[in-house]
Amino acid sequence: MRNRLPISAMLFLACALHAQESPRPTADVTQSDFRTLVFQAESGDREAQYRLAERYEYPEDSSAPKNDSAAREWMLRSAEQGYAPAEAGIGVMYMGASGDRGKAETWLRRAAEQGNTEAQFWLGAAYEEGRFGTTDYQEAFKWLVKAAEQRHPDAQVILGEMYEEGEFVSQNYVMAAKWYRKAAEHSPDMGGEGRGRNQLGMLYEDGLGVPKNLILAYMWFSLTQFQEDLKDIECDMTRAQIAQARKMAVVWLKAHPEEHDTVAQRNMR
């Protein structure tokens, strides 16, 4: 099996993609809009406080410069009012630059218990990685399942990895394929989706948990950015099989118009 990341590397990738995946403020905010947002936040509006924190963390226009200190301050104010997205946000902040494991765990758990998907994912990932001091696979599995059931693609892929590798749970390729497929069907590809497609393709290539099918394997490989697996499998396929797989990928892309024009589409040419 090629190009398979260990779970710890999967989590590192998810961390690297966090800022990319997180919802960001829209870029067309005027100075007047920004002043209104500040007024609302200072008046105690917890959602406004959260949105202001995001704007300081992810500035995309001139209405507010990047200010990590202000972002944390407003995120914490919102979290202290019980706003779950802010509780998750401040938890991730504490898990990041400041490295305050106790506060990170407390805030992430508060948000996760309110059903916040991002918090459930990061809490599960942190327990799996031992980021709170010790590894706790039982807690990791519990929170990753909750996030995965709410359609979090990174959580779905990590669950697939756990079942495939037999980490904490009994090795089960059928369950691995189930979770990879759920991640694979997300669109556009922003991390977990692509990993799910690639891992599902590997299972089809090797006939693990699914019937061996090189055409389906090629199709899923072609919908990712992992060129090595795509080139390797071509050696075992006929031109007719490759043509069929490419047609299937085109059909999939047409059914997912929100998919970005990435390496996957370039493979169709």
N, C-alpha and C positions, 0 to 999 in steps of 0.2 A: 504494500500500500504506500502510495506516495503523497508527499505534500500534506501530511497530517500533523496538525499542531497539537502538542500536549495541552491539557486543560489550562495549566498555568500560563502558557503563551496565549491561549484564547482570551484569558482574562486581561492580560497585558494589552492585547489588541483592542479589547472592548474599552479599556481605560483610555487608550490613545484616541479612540473614536468618540469618546463621550462628548467632547465639545462640538464635534461635527454633527452628532445626532441630536443634541439637545435643541429644543425649540428656541429660536432666537427672536428678538424683537424685529419688527419690520423696519426697513431702512428709511422709509419716507415719513419720518417724524419731524415735525417742525419744532422750532424753539418754543413756540407757544404751547404745543402739545406737551413738550418736555416739562415746561413750567407747571402745567396743569397736573401732570403725573407727580411731580415733586410735591405740589400742594396736597394732592390726595394722600400721598404716602405720609407726609408730615401730619395729616389729619387723623392718621391711624388706620387707613384703609389697608388691610393686610394683603389684598390682591395687588393693589397699586405698589405697595412696598416690595412685593415679589417681582413685579414687572420692572420696577426701578432698579432693583438689584441685578436683574438680567441685563438691563441696558448698560449698566456700568461694567458688567462682566464681559458682554459681547457687543461692544459699540460697533455699529455698522453705518453710522453717519456722524455728522458734526454736532448733533444735539447734546451728546455727552461723551467726554473722553473716557478711555478705559481707566477704571479706578478699582482695583481689587479690594482695597480697604473699605470703600463705600459699598461695594457689592456685598461684602460679607456683613457689614453693619445692617443694611436693609434686609438682607436675606434672613438674618438672625431675628430682627424685629418682627418680620412676618411669621417666622417659624414659632416664635414665642406666643403668637396668637392662635396657634394650632392649625395653620394653613399647610396642608400636607405637601404640596409641591415645594414649598419653602423649607419644610423640615427635611425633605429629601435633598434639596439643594445645599443646605448648610451641612448636612451629613457628608455629602460628597466633598464639599470644600474642606471639612475637617480631616477627611481621609486623605486628601491630597497634600497641598503645600504645607499645612501646619502639622500634619501627622499626629493629631490628637485622637488616638484610637478610641478612648472612652467616650468623648463627645460625638465622634462619628457614629459609633454603635448606637448610642442613645437616640440621636436624631433620626437615623435611618430606621430604627425599629419603630419609633413613633409614627413615622410616615407609612411604613410598611403595614403596620397594624390598622391604618386607615384605608388600606387597599391601594396605596400608591405603587404603581407598577415599577417605576424606576427605582424606588427605594427597596422594593422586594428583590429586584435583580442585584443591586449593589450590595445589599445585606447578605444575600446568598453567596455572591461572588467573594465577598470579604471573608465569610466563614470558611469557604472552600480554600482560600489562599492563606488563611491564618493571619489575616491583617489585624485582627483584634487581640493578637497575642498567642492564641492557640487555634489549631484547625478543628472545626466542628462540622463533620460531614452531615450529621443528622439535621442540624439547623440549616446548613447550606442547601441540602436537598429540599427541605420544606419550603424555603423561600424562593428557590429557583423554580420549583413546580408552580407556586402561586403566580410568579411573574410570567412563566411560560404559558400558563392557562389564560393569562390576559394578553397573550399574543406578543410577548417581548421576544424578538428574534434572537438576541444574544443569549438569553436564558434558555431558549429552545435548543440552540446549538450546544450549549454546555451540557444540558441534560442528555442530548444525543451522544456527546463525548463520554459522559459518565456511563451510559448504558453500553456503549461500544467497548469501552476499555474495562468495564466491570469495576469502576471506582465507587465504593460504598454500596452500590447495588449489584445484583447478580448480572453478569454479562448477558445482554439481550439485544441481538442485532435487529429484531423486529421493532422493538421500542426505539432503538437508535434511529432507524429509518423513519419511524413515525414523527419524531421530533425534528429530524433534519428536514423532512418534507414540509412541516409546518413553517419552519424558518425559510425554506427555499421559496415558498409561495409568496412571501412578502415582497413588496416592490415600492420604491426603488431599492437597489442594492446599496446599503450604507454600512456594511460590516457583517453582522450575523447572517443576513440574507445570503450573501455570497458564500460564506463558509458553509451554510446549510446546503446550498446547491452543490458545492464541490464535494462535501462529505457524502451526500446522497449519491452523487455520481460514482464515487469510489465503491459504495455498497453495491450498486448495479454492476460495476465492472467486475467485482469479485464474487457476486452472487451471495452476499451476506445479508440476511433479513429480507431480501427481495430476490426475485428470480434474476439470474445472470442475464444482462441485456446491455450489450455494448452500445446499441443505438441510443437508449435512454441515458446511459452513462455519458456519451458524447454530448447529447443535448444539454444535460445539466452542466457539464464542464464548459460548454460554449457560452453559458449564461453567467460565467464568472470571469474574474480577471486572472485566473491561474492558468497561464499558457502552457506550462510544462505538462500538466496532466492531459491537456487537449492534444498536444503533439505526440505524447507517448502512446495514447490509445489508438491514434490513427494507424500505427504500425500493425495493429491486429484487426483492422477493418477493411472492407472492400470499398471501392469508390461509391457504389450504390448505397451502402449502409451509411457512409458519411453524408451523402446527399440527402438521404431520408432524415437523418438526425438534424441537419441544418434546416430542413423544411419545418420540422417539428419545433425547433427553436424560434423560427420566424413566427409561427402560429402563436407560440407562447408570448412572444414580445407584443404581437398585435392585441392579445388579450390583456396585456398589462401596459397600456399607453403611457402610464406615468414613469415607466422605466427610463432611466437616463441613457443617452447615446454614449455607451462605454465600450470597453473592449469586447463585451459580449456581442454587440451589434456589428462591430468591425469584423468579427469572425464569420458573419453571415455572408460577407462579400465574396 
